[in-house]
Amino acid sequence: MGEQPIYTTRAHVFQIDPTTKKNWVPASKQAVTVSYFYDSTRNSYRIISVDGTKVIINSTITPNMTFTKTSQKFGQWADSRANTVFGLGFSSEQQLAKFAEKFQEVKDAAKLARDKSQEKVETLSNHSQDQDQESGRETPSTNQASSINGTDDEKISHVGPEAAVLKSENERLKSAVEQSNTNAKKWETELQTLRENNARLVDALQESSANVESWKKQLSACKEESDTLREKIAELEAQCKEADQEKQKNAQLSVRVQELEAELRDKEQELENLRKQAEIIPQLMAECESITTKLQAAETKNGELEGRIGGLQVDIDDSRQKQGNMKGELKKFMDILDGKIDELHEFRQGLSKLGVDN
């Protein structure tokens, strides 16, 4: 009745395989409720999870426990009393961080409760020892008083009021000693229980240390597997890239095939046109022969014209030579004419002088 939930969340629960101590075994088929409980009567904390009617987690938190985040959404802790390792898979990083924070708070509270319990035991033990020492000191004094004063009947007969006071004090001391012995036995029992619990905790710590080494090896193996998986993922991504490139190449080839098909249709159309043109080739050949004949006749006429042109060229050369000769003669004639004109001019000047004289 004193145990109440202080925090609740939902997660997938796993337990370590007891045979291999490596693989995780699902303890629930789906996400279940995982809660922290506080027992006020025992001053203890527990993590409890129930799947239907089956209790899959019942772990008492001790100061020696550690909650470890192994991935972004997964965490685990070892319970030496249950001799297993619990794992929780959350749907988000925030839920994992909140659960880990609450685990640390509960762990610190459990450590504080343990320290207070040890202080209480030590205080009670010291108090019991003090009372034992006081009772040990007071009892001899009482016996000494009895031996000095005699028996109770003698005290009553001799000094009545003092004997009554001593008797009541003796009775009180006897009850105190009995109560102290009872408390001492009770505290010894509690101390023995605490020692046993301490021994179990030491064993659990040693086992936890051994489990930590095992978990370190498992973590190393998991890291190696993770590296291997990452390499495989990188290879698959490279293959996917190559596949994408092949798809792009195939798409380009498809486009190229379509273009070639279009070109092939154009070529077939051209071939059909050439076939139609081939049907008029005989007519074209006949026309070509006619044109060849005409060309030969034209070449013959051209040869004749070239012969005539050669004769004309000879005539032109002769004419040019004659023209040159005529130019030479004409120049000579012009020179003579110039001489004659000069003479005539002189003659006129002479006549002019003669007329002036006359």
C-alpha positions in Angstrom: 0.0 0.0 0.0 3.0 2.3 0.6 4.3 1.8 -3.0 3.3 4.5 -5.5 4.3 5.2 -9.2 6.5 8.4 -9.6 7.1 8.2 -13.4 5.6 6.2 -16.3 6.5 5.9 -19.9 6.1 3.4 -22.8 8.9 1.3 -24.4 9.7 -2.0 -26.0 11.2 -4.3 -23.4 14.1 -6.7 -24.1 16.2 -9.1 -22.0 19.7 -10.4 -22.7 19.8 -14.0 -23.9 20.9 -16.1 -20.8 22.8 -18.6 -22.9 24.8 -16.4 -25.3 24.8 -13.2 -23.1 25.0 -11.3 -26.4 21.7 -11.3 -28.3 18.5 -9.5 -27.1 15.3 -11.4 -26.6 12.0 -9.4 -26.9 10.1 -9.6 -23.6 7.1 -7.8 -25.1 5.5 -8.0 -28.5 4.7 -4.3 -28.5 5.4 -1.1 -26.5 4.3 -1.6 -22.8 4.1 0.7 -19.8 7.3 1.0 -17.8 7.0 2.7 -14.4 9.2 3.8 -11.5 7.7 2.9 -8.1 8.7 4.3 -4.6 8.0 2.2 -1.5 7.8 4.6 1.5 7.8 1.9 4.1 11.1 0.3 2.8 12.4 3.6 1.3 13.2 1.8 -1.9 12.7 2.2 -5.6 11.7 -0.3 -8.3 11.2 -0.4 -12.1 8.1 -2.4 -12.9 6.5 -3.4 -16.2 3.6 -5.7 -16.8 2.5 -7.1 -20.2 -1.1 -8.2 -19.7 -0.9 -10.4 -16.6 2.9 -11.2 -16.9 5.5 -9.2 -15.0 8.4 -8.7 -17.4 10.4 -6.2 -15.3 10.7 -6.1 -11.5 14.0 -4.5 -10.8 15.0 -2.8 -7.5 17.2 0.2 -8.0 20.5 0.1 -6.1 23.3 2.8 -6.0 25.6 0.4 -7.9 23.4 0.2 -11.0 24.1 2.2 -14.2 21.8 3.0 -17.1 23.7 3.0 -20.4 22.6 4.6 -23.7 23.7 2.2 -26.4 22.1 4.1 -29.3 19.9 7.1 -29.9 16.7 5.3 -28.8 17.9 2.3 -26.8 19.2 2.0 -23.3 20.0 -0.9 -20.8 20.9 -1.7 -17.2 22.1 -4.8 -15.4 20.2 -6.3 -12.4 22.4 -8.7 -10.5 19.6 -9.9 -8.2 17.5 -10.9 -11.3 20.7 -12.1 -13.0 19.8 -10.5 -16.3 20.2 -7.3 -18.3 17.1 -5.3 -19.3 16.9 -3.2 -22.5 14.4 -0.6 -23.4 13.6 0.7 -26.9 11.9 4.1 -27.1 10.1 5.8 -29.9 12.1 9.0 -29.5 15.4 10.3 -28.1 13.5 12.6 -25.7 11.8 9.7 -24.0 15.2 7.9 -23.6 16.8 11.0 -22.2 13.9 11.5 -19.7 14.1 7.9 -18.6 17.9 8.1 -18.1 17.5 11.3 -16.1 14.9 9.7 -13.9 17.1 6.6 -13.4 19.9 8.8 -12.2 17.6 10.6 -9.8 16.2 7.4 -8.4 19.8 6.0 -8.1 20.9 9.0 -6.2 17.9 8.8 -3.9 18.6 5.1 -3.3 22.2 5.9 -2.4 21.1 8.7 0.0 18.6 6.3 1.7 21.4 3.6 2.0 23.7 6.2 3.6 21.1 7.3 6.0 20.3 3.7 7.0 24.0 3.0 7.6 24.2 6.2 9.8 21.1 5.1 11.7 22.6 1.6 12.3 25.9 3.1 13.5 24.1 5.5 15.8 22.0 2.8 17.3 25.1 0.5 17.7 27.0 3.3 19.4 24.0 4.1 21.7 23.7 0.5 22.7 27.4 0.3 23.5 27.1 3.4 25.6 24.1 2.0 27.6 25.9 -1.3 28.1 28.9 0.6 29.5 26.7 2.7 31.8 24.8 -0.3 33.1 28.1 -2.1 33.6 29.3 0.8 35.7 26.1 1.2 37.7 25.5 -2.5 38.5 28.6 -2.9 40.6 27.8 0.2 42.5 24.4 -1.2 43.3 25.8 -4.5 44.4 28.3 -2.6 46.5 25.5 -0.6 48.1 23.7 -3.9 48.8 26.8 -5.5 50.3 27.4 -2.5 52.4 23.9 -2.0 53.5 23.1 -5.8 53.8 20.1 -7.6 52.5 16.8 -5.9 51.6 15.2 -7.1 54.9 18.1 -5.7 56.8 17.9 -2.4 55.0 14.2 -2.2 55.6 14.7 -3.1 59.3 17.6 -0.7 59.7 17.0 2.2 57.3 13.6 2.0 55.7 13.4 5.1 53.4 16.9 4.7 52.0 16.3 1.0 51.3 13.1 1.8 49.4 14.8 4.3 47.2 17.7 1.9 46.5 15.3 -0.9 45.7 13.3 1.3 43.2 16.5 2.5 41.6 17.7 -1.1 41.3 14.5 -2.2 39.7 14.7 0.7 37.2 18.3 -0.2 36.4 17.4 -3.8 35.9 14.6 -2.9 33.5 17.0 -0.5 31.6 19.6 -3.3 31.3 17.0 -5.8 30.0 15.7 -3.2 27.5 19.3 -2.4 26.5 20.0 -6.1 26.0 16.8 -6.5 24.0 17.7 -3.5 21.8 21.3 -4.8 21.5 20.1 -8.2 20.2 17.7 -6.4 17.8 20.4 -4.1 16.6 22.8 -7.0 16.2 20.2 -8.8 14.1 19.7 -5.7 12.0 23.5 -5.3 11.8 23.9 -8.9 10.7 21.1 -8.4 8.1 22.9 -5.3 6.8 26.1 -7.1 6.7 24.5 -9.9 4.7 22.9 -7.3 2.4 26.3 -5.7 2.1 27.9 -9.0 1.2 25.2 -9.6 -1.4 25.8 -6.1 -2.8 29.5 -6.8 -3.0 28.8 -10.0 -4.8 26.4 -8.2 -7.1 29.0 -5.4 -7.7 31.6 -8.0 -8.6 29.1 -9.8 -10.9 28.2 -6.4 -12.3 31.9 -5.7 -13.0 32.2 -9.0 -14.7 29.1 -8.2 -16.7 30.6 -4.8 -17.6 33.6 -6.6 -19.1 31.3 -8.9 -21.0 29.2 -5.9 -22.1 32.4 -4.1 -23.2 33.3 -7.1 -25.3 29.7 -7.2 -26.6 29.9 -3.5 -27.3 33.1 -4.0 -29.2 31.5 -6.8 -31.2 28.5 -4.7 -31.8 30.7 -1.8 -33.0 32.5 -4.2 -35.4 29.2 -5.4 -36.6 28.1 -1.8 -36.9 31.2 -0.9 -38.9 30.6 -3.9 -41.1 27.0 -2.9 -41.6 28.0 0.6 -42.4 30.5 -0.7 -45.0 27.7 -2.8 -46.5 25.4 0.2 -46.4 28.0 2.2 -48.2 28.5 -0.5 -50.8 24.7 -0.8 -51.2 24.5 3.0 -51.6 27.3 2.8 -54.2 25.4 0.1 -56.0 22.2 2.1 -55.8 24.1 5.1 -57.3 25.4 2.8 -60.0 21.8 1.5 -60.5 20.6 5.1 -60.8 23.3 5.8 -63.3 22.4 2.7 -65.2 18.7 3.9 -65.2 19.8 7.3 -66.4 21.9 5.6 -69.2 18.9 3.4 -70.0 16.7 6.4 -70.2 19.2 8.2 -72.5 19.5 5.0 -74.6 15.7 4.9 -74.8 15.6 8.4 -76.0 18.5 7.7 -78.4 16.6 4.6 -79.7 13.5 6.7 -80.3 15.6 9.3 -82.2 17.2 6.5 -84.3 13.7 5.1 -85.0 12.6 8.5 -86.2 15.8 8.8 -88.3 15.1 5.3 -89.7 11.6 6.3 -90.7 13.1 9.3 -92.4 15.6 7.2 -94.2 12.9 4.7 -95.3 10.9 7.7 -96.6 14.0 8.9 -98.5 14.6 5.3 -99.8 11.0 5.2 -101.0 11.5 8.5 -102.8 14.7 7.2 -104.3 12.8 4.1 -105.5 10.3 6.3 -107.2 13.1 8.3 -108.7 14.8 5.1 -109.9 11.7 4.4 -112.0 12.5 7.4 -114.2 16.2 6.6 -114.5 15.9 5.0 -118.0 14.3 8.2 -119.3 17.0 10.2 -117.6 19.6 7.9 -119.2 18.1 8.5 -122.6 18.1 12.2 -122.0 21.7 11.9 -120.8 22.8 10.1 -124.0 21.1 12.8 -126.1 22.8 15.5 -124.1 26.1 13.6 -124.4 25.7 13.5 -128.2 24.9 17.2 -128.3 27.9 17.8 -126.0 30.1 15.9 -128.4 28.8 18.0 -131.3 29.3 21.1 -129.3 32.9 20.0 -128.6 33.5 19.4 -132.3 32.2 22.9 -133.1 34.3 24.2 -130.2 37.4 22.6 -131.8 36.6 24.2 -135.1 36.0 27.5 -133.4 39.3 27.2 -131.6 41.0 26.5 -135.0 39.4 29.6 -136.4 40.3 31.5 -133.3 43.9 30.4 -133.8 43.9 31.7 -137.4 42.4 34.9 -136.2 45.0 35.2 -133.5 47.7 34.8 -136.2 46.0 37.4 -138.3 45.8 39.7 -135.2 49.5 39.1 -134.6 50.2 40.0 -138.2 48.0 43.1 -138.0 49.7 44.1 -134.8 53.1 43.7 -136.5 52.0 45.7 -139.5 50.5 48.3 -137.2 53.8 48.5 -135.4 55.6 49.0 -138.7 53.1 51.6 -139.7 53.5 53.4 -136.3 57.3 53.5 -137.0 56.8 54.9 -140.5 54.3 57.3 -139.2 56.7 58.5 -136.6 59.3 59.0 -139.2 56.8 60.9 -141.3 55.9 63.1 -138.3 59.5 63.9 -137.7 59.9 64.9 -141.3 56.7 66.9 -141.1 57.9 68.6 -138.0 61.2 69.5 -139.8 59.2 70.8 -142.8 57.0 72.9 -140.5 60.0 74.4 -138.8 61.5 75.3 -142.2 58.2 76.8 -143.3 58.0 78.8 -140.1 61.5 80.1 -140.8 60.6 80.9 -144.3 57.6 82.9 -143.1 59.8 84.8 -140.7 62.1 85.6 -143.6 59.2 86.8 -145.7 58.0 88.9 -142.8 61.4 90.6 -142.5 61.5 91.2 -146.2 58.1 92.9 -146.2 59.1 95.1 -143.3 62.2 96.1 -145.2 60.2 96.8 -148.3 
